[in-house]
Amino acid sequence: MIGDFAVAGGASLSGEVDVPGNKHAMVLAIAAAVALGAEVQISNSPESVERDILGTVLESLGGEALCERRSLTVRGTTTATDVPAALAGKVHGALYLLPALLAQHGQAELSGFGGDKLGDFEFGMPRPLGHLLELITEFGASASFASGRFSAQGRLRAARVDIRRWSESVERTVGPRVSSATKFALLLGAACNGTTVIDNPHDKEAAHDLIQLLRDLGATIEQRRNSWLIRGGVKGGSARVDLTPDPAEVMTWQCIAALTRSSIALRVSDSAKLGAALRDEMRVVPRIAIEPEWGDSTLVFGPALASFSGTKIGAESDGISTDVLPMLAVQLFGAETSSEIHDDVWSDRFKYLDALRPMGVRFSRESGGVRIYPSRLASASVPLVAPDTRGVAVTIALALSTPGVHQILGATHLDRGYENFVTRLQRLGAEIEHRESRRAHSPLPALT
């Protein structure tokens, strides 16, 4: 068996990379356009399979999605309420069409959703959904799951919801349910007449882009310390959103630069917004001897400036992103002493480490996380099977750092989460071959 990718490792890379906007924020902008029946122009949109599929879904529902490179125009007025199952099952972003269609039409149908499998949850889903059905009922509608289909219907009303109801802690807003609950509440609150209050929201960068967009579309949103007030009921209108550069992609390139002992300059649209989004991650990188160079529209990463000791790093809902933890974790194989990692969002998100065992990585699972040991890497004699989007990215990064030719499986994950990743690596000098294009859909129609 050969891999989807053949990677020749051991060479240093150099050059510049353009970083697109946050994929999660793009998904929410599309959902906002549908929820309010609005036209939204999205700049810095990543050219990924996720975008292609969501655009195709939107057009099947009677809306429009037109693109030109990283510019995406969404016309969210739709005529249908049933998300096609064959498309919804390919991407996680389809989930956010459930509250959006409910807000526009008073009903919505969804037969599952795709994306990375991050556990075993209710209804046999790869991510939790029961809390979102509960949240919909808080806004006066009904929501249920039967025969493999999620249904929601009813007239929405303003509500007061406490996101901590679905938190893993009574004192903090944390765990696998709080992010999606906050985003659902924002979408529903903006569509409702009256004032919605969201207590103890999950306060992270994707929600910030959504809040600004909803304001531009006419909603009044007041962000207090522990509560957000939304005066909604707006319909139609148009707005433009410039997505924050994707923090997870930025840290993927940081990981590649460090492991391959390379200097990579990232071109970003707004370094100030990016810096705010990465504030917790930037507190960690000095502990692995990384000193990034920030400019107005650039960010340069290089190799570790010195040897470094092991450390303790954890992903938390209100801290380091769970999407970034794998990039930081694999760099710890080069530490002089052992390290500890834990993920308080998705507690079982360590399958990417199992996939790396044939390269000689050393780690052990412990209560609450994983201990990583200094490891000497070597090319594997078998293909490396990456389990998810971030897993395939870090597998490629380690392969690039290790002499030999490596076979890697996981193209569908990579295409869903990154824009032309292999092509951009090749421009930096990487010897990597994508053996078979797995692009699931043709690009969206061009703007006219």
ZICORBEL-V883924 format. One record per helix or strand. SS is the DSSP state (h for helix, s for strand). FROM is the first residue (numbers start at 0). LEN is the number of residues. Records with the same first field share a line. If there is no record, write none. Layout:
BEGIN
SS: FROM-LEN + FROM-LEN
END
This chain:
BEGIN
s: 4-5 + 13-5 + 20-1 + 38-5 + 63-5 + 70-5 + 81-2 + 106-4 + 141-5 + 148-5 + 159-3 + 194-5 + 219-4 + 226-5 + 237-5 + 244-1 + 262-5 + 292-2 + 297-4 + 311-4 + 319-1 + 338-5 + 361-5 + 368-5 + 383-2 + 403-6 + 430-4 + 445-1
h: 22-13 + 48-12 + 84-4 + 91-14 + 121-3 + 129-9 + 162-4 + 177-14 + 204-12 + 246-13 + 270-7 + 278-10 + 321-13 + 350-5 + 356-3 + 388-13 + 410-7 + 420-7
END
